Amino acid sequence: MIRRALVLTSIAAFFVTAFATQADEDHVRWSTNGAPAETYITGGGWTLEQSGAANGLKSSGYCDSMGNQIGNPGTERMQPYYFPVVTGRGKHLQGYFDWRPKDIDEAVAAAFTDDAGHTWTFQQKVLELRKTCPNMAQKDPDGDKDFPVQPNNSDNGDDDGQGHQFVLKIGGHTYLYTLTRSVGHIDVDDLGIHVLYPEPGKPLNGAPDADDAATDSSPAGTPELPFHTKGLLNPDGILGVVPGSWPLKIIYEQKILNGDNTGKTALLGSQQCNTFWANYYATNPFGTAVNDDITYLRLAETTDGVTFKDDGPLKGLNDPTDVSATGTRWLATAGTILKLEGGSYGLFFSGGGCIDGDSDAFHYIGYAESKDLINWKVINGINNPIVSSATFTMVVDPNTGVPATTGTSIMVPSKAPVVGNTMGWFSGRVYAPSATLDGHQDITVIFAGYHTPKPKNGLGDYRTIGRVSLHSSQQILAGSNDAGAGDDGDNNGN
C-alpha cells in the first residue's frame, strides 16, 4: 500500500512538473543580447550635453548672443527626446520622436538609423511650439523662482505643444496623429491629424513647421484642430497597430484627468493613492506628489484612420483602484504589439503605481500576452520586469501592501530585470518601448529614460533615448511597427 502511494505521488509530481513546463513554454521568455545603451544623434535641435545642460543648467547654450537657437553642432547623446515610435526591420529604422526641452519648447522630430538604433541622423522637425529663447526665471521645486533671469538657467514657462506622435498609413494616406498638450485641451480634445506627403529625407513633409493647435497662451475657448480623430475616448495617444488586422485595429490610451476623485469615475477613499501615500508624497526627495488620473489601454478599429469604433478597455494589465506598493495603477501611451505563433499576441507596455505619483506610468517596462486582444496575462510585471527604474525597499502592511511604520520589508523589483540592473540614465523613469524585428527571434527596443522621476532643478540626464536588443524563446511573426506605421521608404535621408 505504501509502495503504491509512493508511485502515485511520483506520477502526480511528474505531471505537475510537465504542466508547469508546458505553461512556461506557452509564453515568450525574453533574454537580453547585451546591456541597454544610450543612443546618439547627429544634427537637429539643441541637446542637453552640447553646452552643459546635462549638468543641471536648464538652458545652457540654447541661444547665441543674437537670440538665435543653437542646434546640435555635431553628434551628442539623444536628449531631450522621448516617446519614440520606430518603424522598419533590422538595422535600417525610421524614428519619430517628441523633442521637448523642459519648459522651453516642443516639436515632433524625425531621424533615421542604419545601425539598429545606436546612432541616429536628424531629418526633420515640425509643429514646433516656439522659436523664442528662454527668458523667464527658472522655477524651483518649491515654487520659488531664480532671480535675476540667467541666460543659461531659464525657461519659457511651459513646453505644452503637440506630442505623443504616431504615424499611420491607411487607405493611401499617411497620417500624423498628435496630442494637444495645452491646459484645457490635453486628454479632452481628440487626437489631431496632419496629412503627410513623405519625401526622401523628409518623412514629416506636409505637417507645418510651427505648432497650429491651441497653446497655453491661446484665448479661452480656442477650438481643437479641425482635422481630428472621432470615436476615441479621452485619447492620450496611439500605442500601436495590431499586425495583420482589418478593419485596422489599434491600441490607444485613455486618460481621465483627476478621474479617481471627480465625476462619475470617482473612487472610494480606500482606492485613492493619497489616502495611504500622503506622508510619502510630503517627505520623499524626488518631488513625487499625488496624482488622481485614471488610465486604460483600449482597443479600437477603423477603416479610414479618422473614425474609430471603440472596442473596450484591455483587461489584466492594470487596476486603477490598486494602492499597493507593487500595484500597476497606470499604463502609458507608447508600446509595441507583436503577432506570435498560434494566434497569440504580445504587448510591450510601461506601467507605474502610487509610489510614482504620476499617471505617465514610467516605473517599469513590462510584457503581456493575449489570445483575443482584450484579456491579457502579464508575463513580466513590476516584480520581474523587462526594464525597471531604480530598485526601492519599503516597509508595507503585509495584508494591504501599503506603506506602514511596521510590517514587512519588500524590495521592488524582487527579481532582476531581463536587461539587468538599472542604469543611472533611466533610474528615475523608463517607458515607451518601441520594438522592431531583427530576424525572427530578436528585436531592437528603443525606449525613453530619465535619471530622476521629476526633473525640475538640476535637470541632468532627462528625456534620453536608449536601446537594447532582446531575444525571444519563440518565433515572432510580425510587429506593430512594421504593420501600418509610416515610413518614408528611404531611411538614408538622401
Disulfide bonds with the S-S distance in Angstrom:
Cys63-Cys133 2.02
Cys273-Cys354 2.05
